[in-house]
Amino acid sequence: MILRKIAGVLVLLILASIGALLVPPYIQNWKLQRYVNGLVDDPGTASQPSEVIQKEIAARGEALGLPLHAGDVQVSRAENSVRIDVLYIVHVDFAGYSVDLHFRPAAGSN
């Protein structure tokens, strides 16, 4: 009976530690997604050069601690609208195992 409780607590501790490693990159991605949405909603963004937008997003990603570079950001335009697509990978190491999380924040105006 006591061994079952100990095993249950160990399983919960393992799940909590995995969650503690996986949740922060998702929160930072959510913050970056909100930033990208804000850029697309700003009318001034459509008049900025693509390189400037790429550098702004890369700088924001760096400030959030994400492995994001200007080359990971694609900016496409159609008339007075802009679409931003970002692709970056966060590498997470567990004890004896690692995983690459692929994030794709994107936004486009109509």
C-alpha positions in Angstrom: 0.0 0.0 0.0 2.7 2.5 0.9 4.8 1.5 -2.1 1.8 2.4 -4.4 1.6 5.9 -2.8 5.4 6.4 -3.2 5.2 5.2 -6.8 2.3 7.6 -7.4 4.1 10.5 -5.9 7.2 9.7 -8.0 5.1 9.6 -11.2 3.6 13.0 -10.3 7.0 14.4 -9.6 8.3 13.2 -13.0 5.3 14.7 -14.8 5.8 18.0 -13.0 9.5 18.2 -13.9 8.7 17.4 -17.6 6.0 20.1 -17.5 8.5 22.6 -15.9 10.8 22.1 -18.8 8.2 22.2 -21.6 5.8 25.0 -20.4 8.3 27.9 -20.6 9.0 27.6 -24.4 5.3 27.5 -25.1 4.7 30.6 -23.0 7.5 32.5 -24.7 6.0 31.4 -28.1 2.6 32.7 -27.0 4.3 36.1 -26.2 6.0 36.2 -29.6 2.7 35.3 -31.3 1.0 38.2 -29.6 3.8 40.5 -30.7 3.6 39.3 -34.4 -0.2 39.8 -34.2 0.3 43.3 -33.0 2.8 44.1 -35.8 0.3 42.9 -38.4 -2.5 44.9 -36.8 -0.4 48.1 -36.9 -1.0 50.0 -40.1 2.6 51.4 -40.1 4.0 47.9 -40.5 2.9 47.6 -44.1 5.1 50.6 -45.0 8.2 49.2 -43.3 10.9 47.3 -45.3 10.8 43.5 -44.8 14.3 43.5 -43.4 13.3 45.9 -40.6 10.3 43.8 -39.7 12.5 40.7 -39.7 15.1 42.4 -37.4 12.3 43.6 -35.0 10.9 40.1 -34.6 14.3 38.6 -34.2 15.2 41.2 -31.5 11.9 40.4 -29.7 12.6 36.7 -29.9 16.1 37.3 -28.5 14.6 39.4 -25.7 12.3 36.5 -24.9 15.2 34.1 -24.8 14.2 32.2 -28.0 16.7 30.9 -30.6 15.3 33.1 -33.3 17.2 34.8 -36.1 16.1 37.3 -38.8 16.5 34.5 -41.4 13.7 32.6 -39.5 11.2 35.3 -40.3 9.4 35.5 -43.7 7.6 38.6 -44.7 5.3 38.6 -47.7 3.2 41.5 -49.0 0.0 41.9 -51.1 -1.2 45.4 -51.9 -1.6 47.1 -48.5 -1.3 44.0 -46.4 1.5 42.1 -44.8 1.9 38.5 -43.8 4.5 37.3 -41.3 5.6 33.7 -40.9 8.2 32.6 -38.3 9.7 29.2 -37.9 12.1 28.3 -35.1 13.1 25.3 -33.1 13.7 25.0 -29.3 15.8 22.1 -28.2 14.9 20.8 -24.7 17.0 18.2 -22.9 15.6 15.8 -20.4 17.6 13.3 -18.4 18.7 10.8 -21.2 16.3 12.2 -23.8 16.0 15.4 -25.9 13.2 16.8 -27.9 13.0 19.6 -30.6 9.9 21.8 -30.3 9.0 23.4 -33.6 7.1 26.7 -33.3 5.4 28.5 -36.2 3.9 31.9 -35.1 2.2 33.5 -38.0 -0.2 36.4 -38.7 -1.5 38.2 -41.8 -3.7 41.2 -42.4 -6.6 41.2 -44.8 
